[in-house]
Amino acid sequence: MRFPRSAGVLAHPTSFPGRYGIGDLGGAAYHFIDFLVKGRQSLWQILPLGPTGYGDSPYQSFSAFAGNPLLISPDKLVQDGYLPSTALEEVPPFPKDKVDYGWVIDFKRKLLLRTFEQFQVYGLGTQREDFEHFCAEQASWLDDFAMFMALKNYHVEQKGGVWNTWPLDIARRQPQAITWWKQNLADEIRMHKFLQYLFFKQWLELKSYANERGIRIVGDIPIFVAFDSADVWANSDLFYLNEDGSPAVVAGVPPDYFSETGQRWGNPLYRWHEMSQDNYSWWTARLKMSFTQVDVVRIDHFRGFDAYWEIPASEPTAVIGKWIKGPGQAFFETMEQNLDELPLIAEDLGLITPEVIALRDRFHFPGMKILQFAFGGERNSLFLPHNFSSNCVVYTGTHDNETTVGWFANASEDERRHVLSYMNASGGEHIAWDLIRLAYASVADTAVATLQDLMNLDNEARMNYPGRPSGNWQWRHTAGMLSDDLANALRELTELYGRVVG
């Protein structure tokens, strides 16, 4: 579907300031929405909201449906009567400009456990009714997720956290084992359900606040799910797995100009034919949940719906593999029938074929344009604004890129001359805002800048280094950086280039 001419900012909630070591869904998130309103923005783009696993990556989640409990705001727990104010009197001296995940996880886990214990003993009748209603309404995914997390925590202590290392009967979800573990882990299962209840309560309140002020939220889902997830454990028949439960084949991309060995992501691959037999019900449920959480969804690695790179799980790299045809047009036709409207953005970066373009355009999904990719040597790149079609989303950069300041500092002399000549700019001292202006002035229906670029920050503020196993997803801005001057400058550009909605 087509989007109105508009503008927005990419910022994940973990990047917000606050006392508790990680950005959350409390006051700073509401302040950010107020900032967007002052800047006359109409979009807030985020990363996936799921509970993070290995490497703290939002793209490797324990569930495609659940929310991340680390985002639950302690302040709102006190405001809503789930915790006494005294519970927040002693908070560790967390770093203000980054997330120290190990420290944060330990603190939040203890605080959330205390919240659950308080609820069990002192929870009000209305709170309990609301919680039980949530559990019943979301049972189709919540029961499996809560049990998965309880089992995982139990078996981590037994040196076997990944689900296919659990005892065979529960790894294969035999009914007697499910019944036994459900009884023996009842309290922890209920706790994980309660944390999801708190997350969705806080998130949907924040989303309502944004929507009421004309801000739509753009979410993000990876096409594939993590192997160590409730999704694969509870739906193993939908994935290519070996007898021991391990992946038989995994996802990735083949070698290219940037990598001699390609990228081996390791996600299990879908049995698309089996999924089609029940009208793609799992995907329907996944997208329905996504559109509950957000207003628009960016699908990461969209090209995998046309064809995906299948790698034998025994291979250490992505060199050996083959292209396998994806579900293609039939999938999206089914999604349109099941869900009516599909406000999707297609992440169409990388090796894109005419077939991928045809699939994207058949459903009028906007693709992505990254301005940092426009000046890499080719003088007529499709990422240059004069080559845009209007049905696209243009970004200065994304969470996987350098900040624009960092990118320009590390660019070759030829790249610098090209970008400055293209923009008729005399120097690079305002390069981040020069690229933001270029994006906003373009014919693209939608323009999005990262918060780091708005703040003119260098690579110290970079969110992710693809391929680096740790030390990512840590950046936070500090209180006071979302100034009125910054909002006014953003408003000026938005009004100047006709991106005000409504």
Kinemage of the C-alpha trace (Angstrom):
@kinemage 1
@onewidth
@group {chain A} dominant
@subgroup {mainchain}
@vectorlist {calphas} color= white
{ca met a 1} P 0.000 0.000 0.000
{ca arg a 2} L 1.101 3.602 -0.564
{ca phe a 3} L 1.938 5.894 2.339
{ca pro a 4} L 1.337 9.662 2.483
{ca arg a 5} L 4.323 11.981 2.127
{ca ser a 6} L 5.732 11.966 5.632
{ca ala a 7} L 8.811 11.868 7.828
{ca gly a 8} L 10.003 10.117 10.949
{ca val a 9} L 12.829 9.114 13.232
{ca leu a 10} L 14.434 5.725 13.870
{ca ala a 11} L 15.140 5.149 17.569
{ca his a 12} L 14.770 1.978 19.626
{ca pro a 13} L 13.333 2.326 23.162
{ca thr a 14} L 16.518 0.873 24.684
{ca ser a 15} L 18.272 4.083 23.582
{ca phe a 16} L 16.224 6.381 25.792
{ca pro a 17} L 17.716 7.910 28.964
{ca gly a 18} L 16.733 7.017 32.520
{ca arg a 19} L 17.900 5.717 35.882
{ca tyr a 20} L 17.636 2.006 35.250
{ca gly a 21} L 20.477 1.231 32.851
{ca ile a 22} L 18.346 0.812 29.745
{ca gly a 23} L 15.712 2.867 27.971
{ca asp a 24} L 12.188 1.753 28.772
{ca leu a 25} L 8.512 2.548 28.194
{ca gly a 26} L 8.335 5.227 30.865
{ca gly a 27} L 8.698 8.997 30.917
{ca ala a 28} L 11.556 9.303 28.430
{ca ala a 29} L 9.548 7.397 25.788
{ca tyr a 30} L 6.620 9.800 26.216
{ca his a 31} L 9.039 12.728 26.041
{ca phe a 32} L 10.390 11.343 22.745
{ca ile a 33} L 6.892 11.246 21.289
{ca asp a 34} L 6.380 14.860 22.403
{ca phe a 35} L 9.642 15.688 20.618
{ca leu a 36} L 8.354 14.070 17.420
{ca val a 37} L 5.168 16.104 17.655
{ca lys a 38} L 7.153 19.346 18.087
{ca gly a 39} L 9.224 18.378 15.056
{ca arg a 40} L 6.014 17.672 13.078
{ca gln a 41} L 7.041 14.098 12.462
{ca ser a 42} L 4.431 11.437 11.829
{ca leu a 43} L 6.468 8.220 12.169
{ca trp a 44} L 8.502 6.574 14.908
{ca gln a 45} L 10.470 3.585 13.652
{ca ile a 46} L 11.743 0.973 16.095
{ca leu a 47} L 13.619 -2.345 16.022
{ca pro a 48} L 11.944 -5.669 16.916
{ca leu a 49} L 10.375 -5.605 20.390
{ca gly a 50} L 10.857 -9.282 21.307
{ca pro a 51} L 12.787 -10.685 24.296
{ca thr a 52} L 16.448 -10.729 23.353
{ca gly a 53} L 18.730 -13.730 23.568
{ca tyr a 54} L 22.287 -14.321 22.417
{ca gly a 55} L 24.257 -11.128 21.857
{ca asp a 56} L 21.332 -8.975 23.070
{ca ser a 57} L 20.172 -8.690 19.461
{ca pro a 58} L 16.519 -7.775 18.865
{ca tyr a 59} L 16.816 -9.859 15.695
{ca gln a 60} L 17.471 -13.058 17.678
{ca ser a 61} L 14.449 -13.276 19.936
{ca phe a 62} L 13.014 -16.052 22.091
{ca ser a 63} L 9.611 -15.344 20.537
{ca ala a 64} L 8.096 -13.740 17.448
{ca phe a 65} L 5.054 -12.759 19.548
{ca ala a 66} L 6.294 -11.760 23.005
{ca gly a 67} L 7.651 -8.432 24.227
{ca asn a 68} L 10.952 -7.712 25.950
{ca pro a 69} L 10.519 -7.470 29.756
{ca leu a 70} L 13.685 -5.347 29.944
{ca leu a 71} L 11.611 -2.525 28.438
{ca ile a 72} L 9.107 -2.526 31.307
{ca ser a 73} L 9.308 0.820 33.110
{ca pro a 74} L 9.931 0.584 36.870
{ca asp a 75} L 8.504 4.072 37.345
{ca lys a 76} L 5.227 3.042 35.735
{ca leu a 77} L 5.107 -0.071 37.938
{ca val a 78} L 5.099 2.265 40.932
{ca gln a 79} L 2.582 4.640 39.321
{ca asp a 80} L 0.226 1.753 38.524
{ca gly a 81} L 0.440 0.308 42.030
{ca tyr a 82} L 2.447 -2.832 41.293
{ca leu a 83} L 5.431 -1.737 43.410
{ca pro a 84} L 5.900 0.546 46.417
{ca ser a 85} L 7.999 3.644 45.755
{ca thr a 86} L 10.586 2.358 48.231
{ca ala a 87} L 11.440 -0.399 45.749
{ca leu a 88} L 13.251 2.160 43.578
{ca glu a 89} L 15.237 3.948 46.256
{ca glu a 90} L 18.441 1.989 45.629
{ca val a 91} L 19.397 1.801 41.959
{ca pro a 92} L 22.926 0.883 40.801
{ca pro a 93} L 25.047 3.652 39.206
{ca phe a 94} L 24.465 2.441 35.645
{ca pro a 95} L 26.310 4.074 32.712
{ca lys a 96} L 24.209 6.892 31.282
{ca asp a 97} L 25.281 6.636 27.644
{ca lys a 98} L 25.159 2.882 27.015
{ca val a 99} L 23.440 -0.317 28.124
{ca asp a 100} L 25.530 -2.721 30.210
{ca tyr a 101} L 23.266 -5.695 29.523
{ca gly a 102} L 24.679 -8.099 32.095
{ca trp a 103} L 24.247 -5.580 34.893
{ca val a 104} L 20.831 -4.446 33.656
{ca ile a 105} L 19.487 -7.983 33.258
{ca asp a 106} L 20.474 -8.874 36.820
{ca phe a 107} L 18.869 -5.722 38.241
{ca lys a 108} L 15.675 -5.915 36.173
{ca arg a 109} L 15.200 -9.643 36.776
{ca lys a 110} L 15.243 -9.139 40.548
{ca leu a 111} L 12.963 -6.109 40.332
{ca leu a 112} L 10.446 -7.877 38.095
{ca leu a 113} L 10.467 -10.948 40.325
{ca arg a 114} L 9.666 -8.709 43.273
{ca thr a 115} L 6.850 -7.141 41.234
{ca phe a 116} L 5.364 -10.557 40.538
{ca glu a 117} L 5.614 -11.571 44.191
{ca gln a 118} L 3.887 -8.338 45.218
{ca phe a 119} L 1.152 -9.016 42.676
{ca gln a 120} L 0.640 -12.569 43.904
{ca val a 121} L 0.098 -11.385 47.473
{ca tyr a 122} L -1.307 -7.872 47.161
{ca gly a 123} L -2.665 -7.595 43.599
{ca leu a 124} L -5.957 -5.734 43.364
{ca gly a 125} L -9.045 -7.470 42.080
{ca thr a 126} L -9.206 -5.325 38.933
{ca gln a 127} L -5.534 -6.012 38.213
{ca arg a 128} L -6.079 -9.736 38.595
{ca glu a 129} L -9.127 -9.692 36.338
{ca asp a 130} L -7.247 -7.745 33.695
{ca phe a 131} L -4.311 -10.152 33.901
{ca glu a 132} L -6.516 -13.254 33.618
{ca his a 133} L -8.311 -11.724 30.647
{ca phe a 134} L -4.960 -11.063 28.950
{ca cys a 135} L -3.846 -14.654 29.550
{ca ala a 136} L -7.031 -16.053 28.053
{ca glu a 137} L -6.992 -13.694 25.081
{ca gln a 138} L -3.335 -14.390 24.217
{ca ala a 139} L -3.247 -18.085 25.135
{ca ser a 140} L -2.485 -19.251 21.581
{ca trp a 141} L 1.120 -18.043 21.886
{ca leu a 142} L 1.455 -17.043 25.545
{ca asp a 143} L 1.066 -20.533 27.036
{ca asp a 144} L 3.886 -21.941 24.895
{ca phe a 145} L 6.131 -18.923 25.397
{ca ala a 146} L 5.768 -18.830 29.192
{ca met a 147} L 6.416 -22.546 29.455
{ca phe a 148} L 9.393 -22.289 27.093
{ca met a 149} L 11.001 -19.569 29.205
{ca ala a 150} L 10.375 -21.448 32.455
{ca leu a 151} L 11.867 -24.623 30.971
{ca lys a 152} L 14.792 -22.716 29.543
{ca asn a 153} L 15.627 -21.095 32.869
{ca tyr a 154} L 15.391 -24.449 34.640
{ca his a 155} L 17.627 -26.224 32.145
{ca val a 156} L 20.148 -23.383 31.956
{ca glu a 157} L 20.916 -24.236 35.571
{ca gln a 158} L 21.307 -27.863 34.463
{ca lys a 159} L 23.809 -26.823 31.725
{ca gly a 160} L 21.446 -27.291 28.808
{ca gly a 161} L 19.497 -24.161 27.962
{ca val a 162} L 18.835 -24.684 24.225
{ca trp a 163} L 15.527 -26.518 23.850
{ca asn a 164} L 16.782 -29.499 21.822
{ca thr a 165} L 19.221 -30.360 24.662
{ca trp a 166} L 16.348 -30.798 27.133
{ca pro a 167} L 15.111 -34.289 28.020
{ca leu a 168} L 13.648 -35.900 24.910
{ca asp a 169} L 10.065 -36.082 26.154
{ca ile a 170} L 9.739 -32.341 26.792
{ca ala a 171} L 11.911 -31.341 23.812
{ca arg a 172} L 9.394 -33.219 21.660
{ca arg a 173} L 6.459 -31.874 23.664
{ca gln a 174} L 5.009 -35.238 24.621
{ca pro a 175} L 1.641 -34.665 26.384
{ca gln a 176} L 2.616 -36.350 29.666
{ca ala a 177} L 5.810 -34.277 29.859
{ca ile a 178} L 3.908 -31.067 29.131
{ca thr a 179} L 1.479 -31.847 31.956
{ca trp a 180} L 4.269 -32.719 34.410
{ca trp a 181} L 6.378 -29.633 33.720
{ca lys a 182} L 3.343 -27.359 33.697
{ca gln a 183} L 2.572 -28.482 37.251
{ca asn a 184} L 6.152 -28.366 38.508
{ca leu a 185} L 6.979 -24.964 37.018
{ca ala a 186} L 3.541 -23.428 37.564
{ca asp a 187} L 4.731 -20.371 39.504
{ca glu a 188} L 7.457 -19.447 37.034
{ca ile a 189} L 5.151 -20.009 34.068
{ca arg a 190} L 2.663 -17.641 35.663
{ca met a 191} L 5.441 -15.109 36.260
{ca his a 192} L 6.412 -15.054 32.577
{ca lys a 193} L 2.783 -14.542 31.641
{ca phe a 194} L 2.600 -11.690 34.127
{ca leu a 195} L 5.686 -10.001 32.650
{ca gln a 196} L 4.107 -10.178 29.197
{ca tyr a 197} L 0.958 -8.671 30.631
{ca leu a 198} L 2.985 -5.769 32.046
{ca phe a 199} L 4.903 -5.272 28.797
{ca phe a 200} L 1.789 -5.175 26.626
{ca lys a 201} L -0.035 -2.929 29.098
{ca gln a 202} L 2.779 -0.375 29.050
{ca trp a 203} L 3.530 -0.666 25.340
{ca leu a 204} L -0.070 -0.327 24.173
{ca glu a 205} L -0.585 2.675 26.457
{ca leu a 206} L 2.488 4.286 24.876
{ca lys a 207} L 1.282 3.399 21.376
{ca ser a 208} L -2.111 4.967 22.120
{ca tyr a 209} L -0.367 8.134 23.324
{ca ala a 210} L 1.574 8.270 20.044
{ca asn a 211} L -1.403 7.508 17.799
{ca glu a 212} L -3.575 10.108 19.500
{ca arg a 213} L -0.934 12.698 18.601
{ca gly a 214} L -0.648 11.679 14.970
{ca ile a 215} L 2.418 9.467 15.338
{ca arg a 216} L 2.321 6.055 13.682
{ca ile a 217} L 4.808 3.430 14.833
{ca val a 218} L 6.845 1.486 12.279
{ca gly a 219} L 7.848 -1.918 13.599
{ca asp a 220} L 10.375 -4.405 12.315
{ca ile a 221} L 10.271 -8.186 11.983
{ca pro a 222} L 12.973 -10.475 10.640
{ca ile a 223} L 11.670 -12.947 8.055
{ca phe a 224} L 13.269 -15.843 9.957
{ca val a 225} L 13.050 -16.686 13.663
{ca ala a 226} L 15.748 -17.813 16.080
{ca phe a 227} L 16.281 -21.549 16.472
{ca asp a 228} L 16.318 -21.257 20.266
{ca ser a 229} L 12.807 -19.855 20.460
{ca ala a 230} L 9.342 -20.800 21.598
{ca asp a 231} L 8.295 -20.538 17.953
{ca val a 232} L 10.480 -23.435 16.801
{ca trp a 233} L 9.981 -25.543 19.941
{ca ala a 234} L 6.186 -25.235 19.755
{ca asn a 235} L 5.945 -25.567 15.954
{ca ser a 236} L 8.799 -27.895 15.026
{ca asp a 237} L 6.796 -29.402 12.154
{ca leu a 238} L 6.970 -26.029 10.356
{ca phe a 239} L 10.785 -26.038 10.163
{ca tyr a 240} L 13.453 -28.226 8.556
{ca leu a 241} L 14.904 -29.987 11.592
{ca asn a 242} L 16.934 -33.147 12.151
{ca glu a 243} L 15.793 -36.063 14.306
{ca asp a 244} L 17.578 -34.535 17.326
{ca gly a 245} L 15.741 -31.238 16.796
{ca ser a 246} L 18.734 -29.348 15.399
{ca pro a 247} L 18.355 -27.416 12.124
{ca ala a 248} L 18.949 -29.450 8.985
{ca val a 249} L 19.449 -26.348 6.852
{ca val a 250} L 19.893 -22.726 7.857
{ca ala a 251} L 19.440 -19.239 6.448
{ca gly a 252} L 22.013 -16.783 5.190
{ca val a 253} L 23.207 -15.027 2.045
{ca pro a 254} L 25.867 -16.187 -0.437
{ca pro a 255} L 29.326 -14.666 -0.957
{ca asp a 256} L 29.319 -11.229 -2.540
{ca tyr a 257} L 31.471 -8.155 -3.026
{ca phe a 258} L 31.440 -7.458 0.723
{ca ser a 259} L 32.141 -10.984 2.021
{ca glu a 260} L 34.062 -13.847 0.424
{ca thr a 261} L 32.296 -16.389 2.621
{ca gly a 262} L 28.830 -14.812 2.647
{ca gln a 263} L 26.765 -14.612 5.815
{ca arg a 264} L 25.644 -17.720 7.696
{ca trp a 265} L 22.831 -16.506 9.969
{ca gly a 266} L 21.945 -19.925 11.352
{ca asn a 267} L 18.151 -19.478 11.514
{ca pro a 268} L 16.142 -22.611 10.717
{ca leu a 269} L 14.233 -22.520 7.439
{ca tyr a 270} L 10.490 -22.796 7.027
{ca arg a 271} L 8.645 -25.681 5.447
{ca trp a 272} L 6.669 -23.314 3.287
{ca his a 273} L 4.586 -26.069 1.705
{ca glu a 274} L 3.409 -27.289 5.124
{ca met a 275} L 2.627 -23.723 6.142
{ca ser a 276} L 0.494 -23.266 3.045
{ca gln a 277} L -1.654 -26.285 3.940
{ca asp a 278} L -3.444 -24.380 6.711
{ca asn a 279} L -3.518 -21.051 4.902
{ca tyr a 280} L -0.308 -19.832 6.548
{ca ser a 281} L -2.011 -19.634 9.940
{ca trp a 282} L 1.263 -19.206 11.874
{ca trp a 283} L 2.293 -16.257 9.688
{ca thr a 284} L -1.192 -14.799 9.873
{ca ala a 285} L -0.992 -14.885 13.669
{ca arg a 286} L 2.501 -13.391 13.587
{ca leu a 287} L 1.523 -10.460 11.394
{ca lys a 288} L -1.704 -9.946 13.334
{ca met a 289} L 0.368 -9.595 16.517
{ca ser a 290} L 2.765 -7.245 14.739
{ca phe a 291} L -0.116 -5.000 13.685
{ca thr a 292} L -1.369 -5.042 17.270
{ca gln a 293} L 1.982 -3.728 18.470
{ca val a 294} L 2.673 -1.267 15.641
{ca asp a 295} L 0.967 0.482 12.726
{ca val a 296} L 3.372 -0.358 9.898
{ca val a 297} L 5.769 -3.319 9.631
{ca arg a 298} L 9.143 -3.417 7.926
{ca ile a 299} L 9.956 -7.006 6.883
{ca asp a 300} L 13.681 -7.686 7.099
{ca his a 301} L 15.116 -9.717 4.161
{ca phe a 302} L 12.013 -9.382 2.030
{ca arg a 303} L 13.787 -11.065 -0.875
{ca gly a 304} L 13.496 -14.380 0.997
{ca phe a 305} L 9.818 -14.535 0.071
{ca asp a 306} L 10.854 -14.851 -3.563
{ca ala a 307} L 13.942 -17.036 -3.057
{ca tyr a 308} L 16.247 -17.701 -0.114
{ca trp a 309} L 19.766 -19.083 0.291
{ca glu a 310} L 19.665 -22.551 1.873
{ca ile a 311} L 22.870 -23.623 3.647
{ca pro a 312} L 23.460 -27.159 5.005
{ca ala a 313} L 23.645 -26.741 8.777
{ca ser a 314} L 26.940 -28.662 8.818
{ca glu a 315} L 28.632 -25.931 6.760
{ca pro a 316} L 30.603 -23.339 8.773
{ca thr a 317} L 30.127 -20.587 6.170
{ca ala a 318} L 27.580 -19.576 3.532
{ca val a 319} L 29.813 -20.532 0.580
{ca ile a 320} L 28.048 -23.847 -0.025
{ca gly a 321} L 24.326 -23.419 -0.497
{ca lys a 322} L 21.599 -23.047 -3.079
{ca trp a 323} L 18.725 -20.750 -3.926
{ca ile a 324} L 15.324 -22.179 -3.020
{ca lys a 325} L 12.104 -20.700 -4.308
{ca gly a 326} L 10.033 -18.996 -1.602
{ca pro a 327} L 6.233 -18.803 -1.307
{ca gly a 328} L 6.054 -15.685 -3.446
{ca gln a 329} L 2.839 -14.066 -4.589
{ca ala a 330} L 0.552 -16.741 -3.130
{ca phe a 331} L 1.768 -15.920 0.381
{ca phe a 332} L 0.900 -12.225 0.203
{ca glu a 333} L -2.403 -12.912 -1.525
{ca thr a 334} L -3.284 -15.152 1.429
{ca met a 335} L -2.159 -12.486 3.904
{ca glu a 336} L -4.383 -9.931 2.160
{ca gln a 337} L -7.331 -12.311 2.436
{ca asn a 338} L -6.625 -13.063 6.094
{ca leu a 339} L -5.676 -9.570 7.266
{ca asp a 340} L -7.230 -7.185 4.713
{ca glu a 341} L -4.746 -4.310 4.653
{ca leu a 342} L -0.980 -4.922 4.574
{ca pro a 343} L 0.917 -1.748 5.586
{ca leu a 344} L 4.343 -3.288 4.953
{ca ile a 345} L 7.779 -1.931 4.042
{ca ala a 346} L 9.979 -4.314 2.062
{ca glu a 347} L 13.622 -4.380 3.116
{ca asp a 348} L 14.872 -4.909 -0.421
{ca leu a 349} L 18.618 -4.384 0.083
{ca gly a 350} L 21.377 -6.710 -1.070
{ca leu a 351} L 21.167 -9.031 -4.072
{ca ile a 352} L 17.832 -8.041 -5.581
{ca thr a 353} L 16.593 -9.705 -8.752
{ca pro a 354} L 13.862 -8.598 -11.174
{ca glu a 355} L 11.637 -11.277 -9.602
{ca val a 356} L 12.012 -9.693 -6.155
{ca ile a 357} L 11.201 -6.263 -7.576
{ca ala a 358} L 8.150 -7.682 -9.347
{ca leu a 359} L 6.913 -9.277 -6.110
{ca arg a 360} L 7.399 -6.030 -4.196
{ca asp a 361} L 5.660 -3.961 -6.852
{ca arg a 362} L 2.802 -6.427 -7.346
{ca phe a 363} L 1.595 -5.505 -3.837
{ca his a 364} L 2.788 -1.864 -3.963
{ca phe a 365} L 5.103 -2.335 -0.977
{ca pro a 366} L 7.570 0.555 -0.625
{ca gly a 367} L 11.214 -0.485 -0.784
{ca met a 368} L 14.179 1.072 1.002
{ca lys a 369} L 16.789 3.579 -0.130
{ca ile a 370} L 19.910 4.183 1.995
{ca leu a 371} L 21.698 7.442 1.173
{ca gln a 372} L 25.025 6.207 2.539
{ca phe a 373} L 24.941 3.541 -0.185
{ca ala a 374} L 24.535 6.132 -2.961
{ca phe a 375} L 28.114 7.362 -3.116
{ca gly a 376} L 30.209 4.204 -3.207
{ca gly a 377} L 31.785 4.792 -6.603
{ca glu a 378} L 28.927 4.175 -9.028
{ca arg a 379} L 27.902 7.568 -10.419
{ca asn a 380} L 24.315 6.596 -11.219
{ca ser a 381} L 23.437 4.463 -8.214
{ca leu a 382} L 19.791 3.566 -7.665
{ca phe a 383} L 20.241 4.968 -4.141
{ca leu a 384} L 20.742 8.494 -5.526
{ca pro a 385} L 17.567 10.564 -5.092
{ca his a 386} L 17.243 11.477 -8.776
{ca asn a 387} L 16.684 7.750 -9.449
{ca phe a 388} L 13.977 7.261 -6.797
{ca ser a 389} L 10.415 6.332 -7.486
{ca ser a 390} L 8.074 7.960 -4.983
{ca asn a 391} L 6.880 4.661 -3.465
{ca cys a 392} L 9.898 4.109 -1.236
{ca val a 393} L 11.302 4.933 2.196
{ca val a 394} L 14.588 6.833 2.199
{ca tyr a 395} L 16.967 6.629 5.163
{ca thr a 396} L 20.174 8.465 5.916
{ca gly a 397} L 21.344 5.152 7.403
{ca thr a 398} L 19.937 2.333 9.509
{ca his a 399} L 20.817 0.545 12.748
{ca asp a 400} L 23.340 -1.561 10.779
{ca asn a 401} L 25.177 1.423 9.298
{ca glu a 402} L 27.730 3.793 10.637
{ca thr a 403} L 26.337 7.111 11.767
{ca thr a 404} L 26.491 9.617 8.921
{ca val a 405} L 29.248 11.564 10.678
{ca gly a 406} L 31.229 8.346 11.137
{ca trp a 407} L 30.535 7.221 7.571
{ca phe a 408} L 31.782 10.502 6.098
{ca ala a 409} L 34.908 10.462 8.264
{ca asn a 410} L 35.765 6.960 7.021
{ca ala a 411} L 34.783 7.538 3.374
{ca ser a 412} L 37.331 7.674 0.585
{ca glu a 413} L 38.264 11.004 -0.951
{ca asp a 414} L 36.321 10.054 -4.062
{ca glu a 415} L 33.196 9.306 -2.017
{ca arg a 416} L 33.497 12.597 -0.155
{ca arg a 417} L 33.890 14.590 -3.362
{ca his a 418} L 30.921 12.794 -4.871
{ca val a 419} L 28.555 13.429 -1.961
{ca leu a 420} L 29.603 17.082 -1.587
{ca ser a 421} L 29.311 17.699 -5.320
{ca tyr a 422} L 25.903 16.028 -5.454
{ca met a 423} L 24.554 18.187 -2.628
{ca asn a 424} L 26.454 21.322 -3.734
{ca ala a 425} L 27.934 21.482 -0.245
{ca ser a 426} L 31.243 23.188 0.483
{ca gly a 427} L 32.378 20.971 3.330
{ca gly a 428} L 31.404 18.090 5.553
{ca glu a 429} L 30.942 19.937 8.852
{ca his a 430} L 27.142 19.523 8.608
{ca ile a 431} L 27.131 16.228 6.751
{ca ala a 432} L 24.464 14.504 8.879
{ca trp a 433} L 21.950 17.308 8.418
{ca asp a 434} L 22.948 17.676 4.769
{ca leu a 435} L 21.900 14.056 4.212
{ca ile a 436} L 18.733 14.524 6.257
{ca arg a 437} L 17.850 17.512 4.055
{ca leu a 438} L 18.596 15.423 0.942
{ca ala a 439} L 16.253 12.688 2.211
{ca tyr a 440} L 13.454 15.077 3.141
{ca ala a 441} L 13.718 16.944 -0.164
{ca ser a 442} L 13.534 13.755 -2.228
{ca val a 443} L 10.438 12.419 -4.000
{ca ala a 444} L 10.313 9.429 -1.640
{ca asp a 445} L 6.933 9.165 0.070
{ca thr a 446} L 8.633 8.521 3.398
{ca ala a 447} L 11.895 9.888 4.833
{ca val a 448} L 13.454 8.581 8.035
{ca ala a 449} L 16.536 9.789 9.896
{ca thr a 450} L 18.242 7.978 12.739
{ca leu a 451} L 18.225 9.752 16.080
{ca gln a 452} L 22.030 9.624 16.053
{ca asp a 453} L 22.114 11.569 12.786
{ca leu a 454} L 19.697 14.169 14.127
{ca met a 455} L 22.098 14.604 17.033
{ca asn a 456} L 25.108 14.792 14.680
{ca leu a 457} L 26.912 11.967 16.505
{ca asp a 458} L 29.927 9.959 15.363
{ca asn a 459} L 30.433 6.191 15.449
{ca glu a 460} L 30.605 6.123 19.233
{ca ala a 461} L 26.810 6.176 18.897
{ca arg a 462} L 26.606 3.381 16.305
{ca met a 463} L 23.927 0.823 17.184
{ca asn a 464} L 25.164 -2.351 15.497
{ca tyr a 465} L 28.249 -3.731 13.787
{ca pro a 466} L 27.007 -6.661 11.655
{ca gly a 467} L 29.175 -9.703 12.233
{ca arg a 468} L 30.472 -8.516 15.600
{ca pro a 469} L 29.199 -11.028 18.186
{ca ser a 470} L 29.037 -8.692 21.184
{ca gly a 471} L 29.128 -5.037 22.140
{ca asn a 472} L 26.166 -4.051 19.971
{ca trp a 473} L 22.754 -2.492 20.681
{ca gln a 474} L 24.176 -0.445 23.564
{ca trp a 475} L 23.868 3.222 22.576
{ca arg a 476} L 21.735 5.545 24.687
{ca his a 477} L 21.274 9.278 24.487
{ca thr a 478} L 21.374 11.280 27.676
{ca ala a 479} L 18.790 13.574 29.196
{ca gly a 480} L 18.621 16.993 27.583
{ca met a 481} L 19.806 15.934 24.117
{ca leu a 482} L 16.248 16.105 22.716
{ca ser a 483} L 16.246 19.876 22.766
{ca asp a 484} L 13.636 22.332 21.522
{ca asp a 485} L 16.231 23.666 19.066
{ca leu a 486} L 16.568 20.191 17.561
{ca ala a 487} L 12.788 19.814 17.292
{ca asn a 488} L 12.497 23.244 15.679
{ca ala a 489} L 15.156 22.424 13.093
{ca leu a 490} L 13.374 19.174 12.272
{ca arg a 491} L 10.025 20.960 11.996
{ca glu a 492} L 11.509 23.499 9.607
{ca leu a 493} L 12.718 20.793 7.214
{ca thr a 494} L 9.477 18.842 7.487
{ca glu a 495} L 7.358 21.879 6.642
{ca leu a 496} L 9.725 23.092 3.928
{ca tyr a 497} L 9.588 19.814 2.007
{ca gly a 498} L 5.891 19.111 2.432
{ca arg a 499} L 6.121 16.182 4.832
{ca val a 500} L 3.562 17.338 7.378
{ca val a 501} L 0.667 14.873 7.573
{ca gly a 502} L -2.811 16.134 8.392
